[in-house]
Amino acid sequence: MINKDSNGNNDVFAKLATRDNVDQNEFDQFRQFLQDACGISLGDNKQYLVTNRMRRLMDEHKIANFGELVQNLRHGLHRKLKEQVIDAMTTNETFWFRDIYPYDHLKNNLFPQLMSGTNKMFGPIRIWSAACSSGQEPYSISMMVEEFKLKNMGTLPRQVQIVATDLSVTVLEQARQGEYDKLSVMRGLSNERLDKFFDKSDNSWRVKPVLRDRIDFRPINLMDSYAALGKFDIVFCRNVLIYFNADLKRQILQKIHAALKPQGILYLGSSEGLAGAGDLFEMVRCEPGILYRAI
């Protein structure tokens, strides 16, 4: 039986309408919270997106309406809720070997250069996968290491260390586990790589230890300092900058530049550019695609 209020209206629908109603001022406060917390810049008219993603959390925490949610976030009353809101609003869309050219260029051009001659004396090659989401990017990089190794009689003149970071502790834990369902492994993985680099278990596939062992997963907010990560030869920061405003993009690129070794390489997403940081990087065409070399 459906409950009704004293006016004969559907009580359940009335509560849902109240909960999902978003006042413009409250929405603006939510947008400011999100930008301050993680740099994500929400466009106008995204109220439906926000309420759709917040609905489950509001039910879980027994929050009556959007205004109450905003007050909780503004006053920092619930740390777990803050983390959950950031997780829910972070787009974790990713797949294996996205755009393919950065990985081919890494294996066929950068690794031979970095592994040769006097470069052998420079210690391990360090690669940073920024905003790694559920791990497809760093594991794709690790597969390139293994494939380069096979081309070189099973040896690596220099070891490769991969640091993979993300803001979301939830997806970072998924990445650490390295376990994927059928839908996930179908997005960009060939059958050959699936057989070679994964162990099948029931309806899931788990990356082999040889891939996982060279990756160090760490939580990092791109708005914070990167100093603790050390210096890198190569940085993948792909399809991330599109979520930040122009000022934050410039700041992030400045900090990435500082984290790169001299002449270090930056890969951005295919639709991303230097956002006012052209004085810090030289654009290099790698046919197809583009990479950026630190000046």
C-alpha positions in Angstrom: 0.0 0.0 0.0 1.3 3.5 -1.0 1.4 6.0 1.9 -0.4 9.3 1.3 -0.2 12.6 3.3 -3.2 14.5 4.8 -4.0 16.1 1.4 -4.2 12.7 -0.3 -0.9 13.1 -2.2 1.6 10.3 -2.5 3.9 10.8 0.5 6.7 8.9 -1.0 6.8 11.0 -4.1 6.5 14.2 -2.0 9.6 13.2 0.0 11.6 12.4 -3.1 10.7 15.7 -4.7 11.8 17.5 -1.5 15.0 15.6 -1.3 16.0 16.2 -5.0 15.0 19.8 -5.1 18.1 21.9 -5.6 18.1 25.6 -4.8 20.6 27.6 -7.0 22.4 29.0 -3.9 22.8 25.5 -2.5 24.1 24.2 -5.8 26.6 27.0 -6.1 27.8 26.2 -2.5 28.2 22.5 -3.6 30.2 23.5 -6.7 32.5 25.6 -4.5 33.0 22.7 -2.1 33.9 20.4 -4.9 36.3 22.9 -6.5 38.0 23.6 -3.1 38.2 19.9 -2.2 39.5 18.4 -5.5 39.6 21.1 -8.2 36.7 19.8 -10.2 34.8 22.6 -11.9 31.1 21.8 -12.4 29.4 23.7 -15.2 26.0 25.4 -14.9 22.9 23.4 -15.2 24.4 20.2 -13.7 21.8 19.9 -10.9 20.3 16.7 -12.3 23.8 15.1 -12.5 24.6 16.1 -8.9 21.3 14.9 -7.4 21.4 11.7 -9.3 24.9 10.9 -8.0 24.1 12.1 -4.4 20.8 10.2 -4.0 22.3 7.0 -2.7 24.6 8.8 -0.3 21.7 10.9 1.0 19.7 7.7 1.6 22.7 6.0 3.3 23.3 8.9 5.7 19.6 9.7 6.2 20.0 13.2 4.9 16.6 14.7 4.2 17.4 17.1 1.4 20.2 18.7 -0.7 20.4 21.7 1.6 21.2 19.5 4.6 23.9 17.7 2.5 25.5 21.0 1.6 25.5 22.1 5.3 27.2 18.9 6.3 29.9 19.4 3.6 30.4 23.1 4.4 30.9 22.5 8.1 33.0 19.3 7.8 30.7 17.4 10.0 31.3 14.0 8.5 34.7 13.1 7.0 33.5 9.8 5.4 30.7 11.6 3.7 33.1 14.2 2.2 35.2 11.3 0.8 32.1 9.6 -0.5 30.9 12.7 -2.2 34.2 13.3 -3.9 34.3 9.6 -5.0 30.7 9.9 -6.4 31.5 13.1 -8.3 34.8 11.9 -9.7 34.5 10.5 -13.2 36.4 7.1 -13.2 35.9 6.3 -16.9 39.0 4.4 -18.1 40.0 1.5 -20.3 43.1 -0.4 -21.4 45.6 1.3 -23.8 43.5 4.4 -24.3 44.4 6.0 -27.6 47.2 3.4 -28.0 49.8 5.8 -29.4 51.4 6.7 -26.0 51.9 3.1 -25.2 53.4 2.2 -28.6 55.7 5.3 -28.4 56.7 4.3 -24.9 57.7 0.8 -25.9 59.2 1.5 -29.3 60.9 4.8 -28.8 61.3 6.0 -25.2 62.3 2.7 -23.6 65.0 2.1 -26.2 66.4 5.6 -25.7 66.3 5.4 -21.9 67.7 1.9 -21.7 70.7 2.6 -24.0 74.2 3.9 -23.6 75.1 6.0 -20.6 71.4 6.1 -19.6 72.0 2.7 -18.1 73.9 4.3 -15.3 71.0 6.5 -14.2 69.2 4.1 -12.0 65.6 3.0 -12.5 63.2 4.6 -15.0 60.4 6.2 -13.0 56.9 6.6 -14.5 54.0 8.4 -12.9 50.4 7.5 -13.8 48.4 10.4 -12.4 44.7 9.9 -11.7 45.1 6.2 -12.4 41.4 5.4 -11.6 40.9 1.6 -11.3 44.3 0.8 -12.6 44.0 0.2 -16.4 46.6 2.8 -17.2 49.4 1.8 -14.9 48.8 -1.9 -15.7 48.9 -1.1 -19.5 52.2 0.7 -18.9 53.5 -2.4 -17.0 52.5 -4.6 -19.9 54.6 -2.4 -22.2 57.6 -3.0 -19.9 57.1 -6.7 -20.2 56.7 -6.6 -23.9 59.9 -4.5 -24.3 61.6 -7.0 -22.0 60.7 -9.9 -24.2 62.1 -8.1 -27.3 65.4 -7.8 -25.4 66.0 -11.4 -24.5 64.1 -11.2 -21.3 66.3 -8.6 -19.6 66.0 -4.9 -18.7 69.1 -2.8 -18.8 67.3 -0.5 -16.3 64.5 -1.4 -14.0 61.2 0.4 -14.3 59.2 1.8 -11.3 55.6 2.9 -11.8 53.9 5.2 -9.3 50.1 5.2 -9.7 48.0 7.8 -7.9 44.4 8.8 -7.6 42.2 11.1 -5.4 39.6 8.4 -4.8 40.5 5.9 -2.2 37.8 3.6 -3.4 39.0 3.2 -7.0 42.6 3.1 -5.8 41.8 0.0 -3.7 40.2 -1.6 -6.8 43.4 -0.8 -8.7 45.6 -2.4 -6.0 43.5 -5.6 -6.2 44.0 -5.7 -10.0 40.8 -7.8 -10.5 38.4 -7.0 -13.3 35.1 -8.4 -14.6 34.3 -9.4 -18.2 33.0 -6.0 -19.2 36.2 -4.3 -18.0 38.7 -6.6 -19.7 36.8 -6.3 -23.0 37.5 -2.6 -23.2 40.9 -2.4 -25.0 42.5 -5.7 -24.2 43.4 -8.2 -26.9 42.9 -11.9 -26.2 46.6 -12.4 -26.5 47.4 -9.9 -23.7 44.5 -11.2 -21.6 45.9 -14.7 -21.8 49.5 -13.6 -21.2 49.1 -11.1 -18.4 46.0 -12.2 -16.4 44.9 -15.2 -14.3 41.3 -16.3 -14.9 39.1 -17.0 -11.8 35.4 -17.7 -12.1 34.0 -14.6 -13.8 36.9 -12.3 -13.2 40.5 -11.8 -14.4 43.4 -10.8 -12.1 46.6 -9.2 -13.3 49.7 -11.4 -12.8 52.1 -10.4 -10.0 54.8 -9.5 -12.5 52.7 -6.5 -13.6 51.5 -5.5 -10.1 54.9 -5.8 -8.3 56.5 -2.8 -10.1 53.5 -0.5 -9.3 53.3 1.6 -6.2 49.7 2.8 -5.6 49.3 6.0 -3.5 46.5 8.4 -2.8 47.2 11.9 -4.1 45.1 15.0 -4.7 46.5 16.8 -7.7 45.9 20.1 -5.9 48.4 19.1 -3.2 52.2 18.9 -3.3 53.9 16.2 -5.3 57.3 16.5 -3.6 57.0 13.2 -1.7 56.6 11.3 -5.0 60.2 12.2 -6.2 61.3 12.9 -9.7 60.1 11.1 -12.9 61.3 10.4 -16.4 57.8 10.1 -17.7 54.4 11.3 -16.5 51.0 10.2 -17.8 48.3 12.8 -16.9 45.7 11.9 -19.4 42.1 13.0 -19.7 42.3 14.7 -16.3 42.9 18.4 -16.9 39.5 18.8 -18.7 37.9 18.8 -15.3 39.8 21.8 -13.9 39.5 25.5 -14.7 42.3 27.4 -16.5 44.1 28.6 -13.4 44.2 25.1 -11.8 45.3 23.5 -15.0 48.3 25.9 -15.2 49.2 25.2 -11.5 49.0 21.4 -12.0 51.2 21.6 -15.1 53.7 23.7 -13.2 53.9 21.1 -10.5 54.2 18.3 -13.0 57.0 20.1 -14.7 58.8 20.4 -11.3 58.3 16.6 -10.8 59.9 15.7 -14.1 63.6 15.2 -14.6 65.3 17.5 -17.2 63.9 16.6 -20.6 61.3 14.4 -19.0 58.2 13.5 -21.0 54.6 14.3 -20.3 51.6 12.5 -22.1 48.3 14.4 -22.0 44.9 13.2 -23.3 44.3 13.6 -27.0 41.9 16.5 -26.4 44.0 18.3 -23.9 46.7 21.0 -24.3 49.2 23.0 -22.2 46.6 25.5 -20.9 49.0 28.4 -20.6 52.1 26.3 -19.7 53.7 26.5 -23.2 56.8 28.1 -21.7 57.5 24.9 -19.6 57.2 22.2 -22.3 58.2 21.6 -25.9 55.5 20.0 -28.1 56.8 16.9 -29.9 54.8 15.0 -32.6 55.2 11.3 -32.3 53.2 10.3 -35.4 50.5 9.8 -34.5 49.8 11.9 -31.4 51.7 14.5 -29.4 53.9 14.4 -26.3 55.4 17.2 -24.3 59.1 17.4 -23.3 60.0 19.5 -20.2 62.1 22.5 -21.0 
